[in-house]
Amino acid sequence: AGILSAHHFPPALVGPVTVVTSLMDMSIGVLIAIRRTAAFGLFAGIVASLGYMAGSAILTPDLWIEPLGALVKTGPAIVLMLVALLMLDNR
C-alpha cells in the first residue's frame, strides 16, 4: 500500500488493490500446497508474477534498480515455479 501511495496510485484504489492482491497471493500458496491443485497453483503463480512484473514496470519502474528488491527475485521465482511444474508429475 505504501509503494502504491508513494507512486501516485489513486488513493481510493490503494486499499482494495492491496487486499485483493494479498488474498490472491495467499490463495495461490494454498493451491500450491495441496497436491491435487498444485499444477493450477503453480500456473497461477507464474501468471500472477508476470502480471506483477508488467504492472510494476509501468507503475514503479524505479523498484527494478534495487539489488535485493522484490522485483529482482520475481524472475528466479518464476523459474522455480516452472521447474516445480515440470517435475510435478514425476514425484
Rosetta constraint file for C-alpha pairs under 8 A:
AtomPair CA 1 CA 5 HARMONIC 6.11 0.50
AtomPair CA 1 CA 14 HARMONIC 5.82 0.50
AtomPair CA 1 CA 15 HARMONIC 6.70 0.50
AtomPair CA 1 CA 18 HARMONIC 5.91 0.50
AtomPair CA 2 CA 6 HARMONIC 6.01 0.50
AtomPair CA 3 CA 7 HARMONIC 6.28 0.50
AtomPair CA 4 CA 8 HARMONIC 6.59 0.50
AtomPair CA 4 CA 9 HARMONIC 5.27 0.50
AtomPair CA 4 CA 14 HARMONIC 6.40 0.50
AtomPair CA 5 CA 9 HARMONIC 5.49 0.50
AtomPair CA 5 CA 10 HARMONIC 7.57 0.50
AtomPair CA 5 CA 11 HARMONIC 6.72 0.50
AtomPair CA 5 CA 14 HARMONIC 6.80 0.50
AtomPair CA 7 CA 59 HARMONIC 7.01 0.50
AtomPair CA 7 CA 60 HARMONIC 6.71 0.50
AtomPair CA 9 CA 13 HARMONIC 7.39 0.50
AtomPair CA 9 CA 14 HARMONIC 6.73 0.50
AtomPair CA 10 CA 14 HARMONIC 6.54 0.50
AtomPair CA 11 CA 15 HARMONIC 7.74 0.50
AtomPair CA 12 CA 16 HARMONIC 7.85 0.50
AtomPair CA 13 CA 17 HARMONIC 5.88 0.50
AtomPair CA 14 CA 18 HARMONIC 6.06 0.50
AtomPair CA 15 CA 19 HARMONIC 6.20 0.50
AtomPair CA 16 CA 20 HARMONIC 6.00 0.50
AtomPair CA 17 CA 21 HARMONIC 5.99 0.50
AtomPair CA 18 CA 22 HARMONIC 6.02 0.50
AtomPair CA 19 CA 23 HARMONIC 6.11 0.50
AtomPair CA 20 CA 24 HARMONIC 6.06 0.50
AtomPair CA 21 CA 25 HARMONIC 6.13 0.50
AtomPair CA 22 CA 26 HARMONIC 6.28 0.50
AtomPair CA 23 CA 27 HARMONIC 6.03 0.50
AtomPair CA 24 CA 28 HARMONIC 6.16 0.50
AtomPair CA 25 CA 29 HARMONIC 6.29 0.50
AtomPair CA 25 CA 45 HARMONIC 7.82 0.50
AtomPair CA 26 CA 30 HARMONIC 6.33 0.50
AtomPair CA 27 CA 31 HARMONIC 6.18 0.50
AtomPair CA 28 CA 32 HARMONIC 6.20 0.50
AtomPair CA 28 CA 41 HARMONIC 5.17 0.50
AtomPair CA 28 CA 42 HARMONIC 7.54 0.50
AtomPair CA 28 CA 44 HARMONIC 6.63 0.50
AtomPair CA 28 CA 45 HARMONIC 6.19 0.50
AtomPair CA 29 CA 33 HARMONIC 6.22 0.50
AtomPair CA 29 CA 41 HARMONIC 7.07 0.50
AtomPair CA 30 CA 34 HARMONIC 6.48 0.50
AtomPair CA 30 CA 41 HARMONIC 7.81 0.50
AtomPair CA 31 CA 37 HARMONIC 5.28 0.50
AtomPair CA 31 CA 38 HARMONIC 5.50 0.50
AtomPair CA 31 CA 40 HARMONIC 7.15 0.50
AtomPair CA 31 CA 41 HARMONIC 4.71 0.50
AtomPair CA 31 CA 42 HARMONIC 7.92 0.50
AtomPair CA 32 CA 37 HARMONIC 6.37 0.50
AtomPair CA 32 CA 38 HARMONIC 4.01 0.50
AtomPair CA 32 CA 39 HARMONIC 7.07 0.50
AtomPair CA 32 CA 40 HARMONIC 7.57 0.50
AtomPair CA 32 CA 41 HARMONIC 4.72 0.50
AtomPair CA 32 CA 42 HARMONIC 6.04 0.50
AtomPair CA 33 CA 37 HARMONIC 7.92 0.50
AtomPair CA 33 CA 38 HARMONIC 6.34 0.50
AtomPair CA 34 CA 38 HARMONIC 5.70 0.50
AtomPair CA 37 CA 41 HARMONIC 6.13 0.50
AtomPair CA 38 CA 42 HARMONIC 6.02 0.50
AtomPair CA 39 CA 43 HARMONIC 6.21 0.50
AtomPair CA 39 CA 85 HARMONIC 6.03 0.50
AtomPair CA 39 CA 88 HARMONIC 7.25 0.50
AtomPair CA 40 CA 44 HARMONIC 6.03 0.50
AtomPair CA 41 CA 45 HARMONIC 5.97 0.50
AtomPair CA 42 CA 46 HARMONIC 6.25 0.50
AtomPair CA 42 CA 81 HARMONIC 5.80 0.50
AtomPair CA 42 CA 82 HARMONIC 7.54 0.50
AtomPair CA 42 CA 84 HARMONIC 7.68 0.50
AtomPair CA 42 CA 85 HARMONIC 6.32 0.50
AtomPair CA 43 CA 47 HARMONIC 6.30 0.50
AtomPair CA 43 CA 81 HARMONIC 7.80 0.50
AtomPair CA 43 CA 85 HARMONIC 7.62 0.50
AtomPair CA 44 CA 48 HARMONIC 5.98 0.50
AtomPair CA 45 CA 49 HARMONIC 5.98 0.50
AtomPair CA 45 CA 78 HARMONIC 7.81 0.50
AtomPair CA 45 CA 81 HARMONIC 7.46 0.50
AtomPair CA 46 CA 50 HARMONIC 6.17 0.50
AtomPair CA 46 CA 78 HARMONIC 5.64 0.50
AtomPair CA 46 CA 81 HARMONIC 6.76 0.50
AtomPair CA 46 CA 82 HARMONIC 7.69 0.50
AtomPair CA 47 CA 51 HARMONIC 6.12 0.50
AtomPair CA 48 CA 52 HARMONIC 6.11 0.50
AtomPair CA 49 CA 53 HARMONIC 6.15 0.50
AtomPair CA 49 CA 74 HARMONIC 6.58 0.50
AtomPair CA 49 CA 78 HARMONIC 6.98 0.50
AtomPair CA 50 CA 54 HARMONIC 6.15 0.50
AtomPair CA 51 CA 55 HARMONIC 5.97 0.50
AtomPair CA 52 CA 56 HARMONIC 5.88 0.50
AtomPair CA 53 CA 57 HARMONIC 6.05 0.50
AtomPair CA 53 CA 71 HARMONIC 6.85 0.50
AtomPair CA 53 CA 74 HARMONIC 7.59 0.50
AtomPair CA 54 CA 58 HARMONIC 6.57 0.50
AtomPair CA 55 CA 59 HARMONIC 6.04 0.50
AtomPair CA 55 CA 60 HARMONIC 7.88 0.50
AtomPair CA 56 CA 60 HARMONIC 4.84 0.50
AtomPair CA 56 CA 61 HARMONIC 6.08 0.50
AtomPair CA 56 CA 63 HARMONIC 7.75 0.50
AtomPair CA 57 CA 61 HARMONIC 4.66 0.50
AtomPair CA 57 CA 64 HARMONIC 7.82 0.50
AtomPair CA 62 CA 66 HARMONIC 7.80 0.50
AtomPair CA 63 CA 69 HARMONIC 6.79 0.50
AtomPair CA 63 CA 70 HARMONIC 7.80 0.50
AtomPair CA 63 CA 71 HARMONIC 6.83 0.50
AtomPair CA 64 CA 69 HARMONIC 7.26 0.50
AtomPair CA 64 CA 71 HARMONIC 5.99 0.50
AtomPair CA 64 CA 72 HARMONIC 6.58 0.50
AtomPair CA 65 CA 69 HARMONIC 7.86 0.50
AtomPair CA 66 CA 72 HARMONIC 7.55 0.50
AtomPair CA 67 CA 72 HARMONIC 6.76 0.50
AtomPair CA 68 CA 72 HARMONIC 6.41 0.50
AtomPair CA 68 CA 73 HARMONIC 7.45 0.50
AtomPair CA 69 CA 73 HARMONIC 7.11 0.50
AtomPair CA 70 CA 74 HARMONIC 6.74 0.50
AtomPair CA 71 CA 75 HARMONIC 7.63 0.50
AtomPair CA 73 CA 77 HARMONIC 6.24 0.50
AtomPair CA 74 CA 78 HARMONIC 6.22 0.50
AtomPair CA 75 CA 79 HARMONIC 6.47 0.50
AtomPair CA 76 CA 80 HARMONIC 6.18 0.50
AtomPair CA 77 CA 81 HARMONIC 6.19 0.50
AtomPair CA 78 CA 82 HARMONIC 6.18 0.50
AtomPair CA 79 CA 83 HARMONIC 6.22 0.50
AtomPair CA 80 CA 84 HARMONIC 6.12 0.50
AtomPair CA 81 CA 85 HARMONIC 5.98 0.50
AtomPair CA 82 CA 86 HARMONIC 6.18 0.50
AtomPair CA 83 CA 87 HARMONIC 6.11 0.50
AtomPair CA 84 CA 88 HARMONIC 5.81 0.50
AtomPair CA 87 CA 91 HARMONIC 6.81 0.50
